[in-house]
Amino acid sequence: MPAGEALALLAIDVKADPTYLPLKTDHSRRWHVHTTRGEFEILTTGPKWYDMRTHQGGGGAIDLAMHVLGLSFVDAVKHLTREVGRHGPDHS
C-alpha cells in the first residue's frame, strides 16, 4: 500500500503540501498529518516514508502506523485491518 494511502487510514487529518516540489522523483509528496499522537510532516514515495521532523523513515503501512500512532507491530496490524475494513479496499 502506498504510504500516502496509509496516512489516510491513520490520520485524523491529512493534507498534501501544494508547495512541495520533489527533487528526485515526481511520485514524492509531502503531507501535513495530524494523529492522536500529534503533528507530523511526512514525505512519501510509494510505500516508503520519511518524517521530516524526527528524521526517521521506513517502509510500509505497518511501519508508518507504528511511527505516527506509537503502536506495537501487532496493534498496528490490527488498526490497519480495522480501518481497511471500515473504509473498503480503495480507502475512500
C-alpha positions in Angstrom: 0.0 0.0 0.0 1.4 3.4 -0.8 2.3 5.4 2.3 0.0 8.3 1.2 -3.0 5.9 1.2 -1.9 4.5 4.6 -1.8 8.0 6.0 -5.5 8.5 5.1 -6.3 5.4 7.2 -4.1 6.5 10.2 -4.7 10.3 10.5 -7.4 12.4 11.9 -6.5 14.9 9.2 -4.0 14.7 6.3 -3.3 17.3 3.7 -0.9 17.2 0.8 1.5 20.2 0.8 0.8 22.1 -2.5 4.1 24.0 -2.2 6.3 20.8 -2.2 8.5 20.4 -5.2 10.0 16.9 -5.4 13.7 16.7 -6.1 14.3 13.1 -7.0 11.0 11.7 -8.3 7.7 13.2 -9.3 6.0 10.5 -7.2 7.2 12.0 -3.9 4.7 14.1 -1.9 4.9 15.9 1.4 2.0 15.6 3.8 0.9 17.5 6.9 -0.5 14.9 9.2 -2.5 15.2 12.5 -2.9 12.0 14.5 -3.9 11.2 18.1 -0.2 11.4 18.8 0.4 14.9 17.3 1.5 16.6 14.2 3.9 15.2 11.6 5.4 16.3 8.3 5.8 13.1 6.3 7.4 12.6 2.8 6.2 9.7 0.9 7.3 7.8 -2.2 5.4 4.7 -2.9 5.4 2.6 0.3 8.4 4.5 1.7 8.1 7.4 4.1 10.3 9.8 6.0 9.4 12.0 9.0 11.0 15.4 8.3 10.8 16.4 12.0 12.2 13.3 13.7 14.5 12.3 10.8 13.1 8.8 10.9 11.8 6.8 8.0 10.8 3.4 6.9 8.7 1.4 4.5 5.2 0.0 4.6 1.9 0.8 6.2 2.6 -1.1 9.4 5.9 0.7 10.0 4.2 4.0 9.4 1.3 3.1 11.8 3.8 2.2 14.4 5.6 5.6 14.0 2.6 8.0 13.8 0.4 6.2 16.3 3.0 4.8 18.7 1.7 1.3 18.2 3.3 -2.1 18.6 3.6 -4.3 15.5 0.6 -6.4 16.4 -1.6 -3.3 17.3 -0.5 -1.6 14.1 -1.7 -4.6 12.1 -5.0 -4.7 14.0 -5.6 -1.0 13.5 -4.9 -1.1 9.7 -7.0 -4.2 9.3 -9.9 -2.5 11.1 -9.5 0.7 9.1 -9.3 -1.1 5.7 -12.4 -3.0 6.7 -14.2 0.2 7.6 -13.2 2.2 4.5 -13.0 -0.6 1.9 -10.0 -1.6 -0.2 -10.0 1.7 -2.1 -9.5 3.7 1.2 -12.2 6.2 0.3 
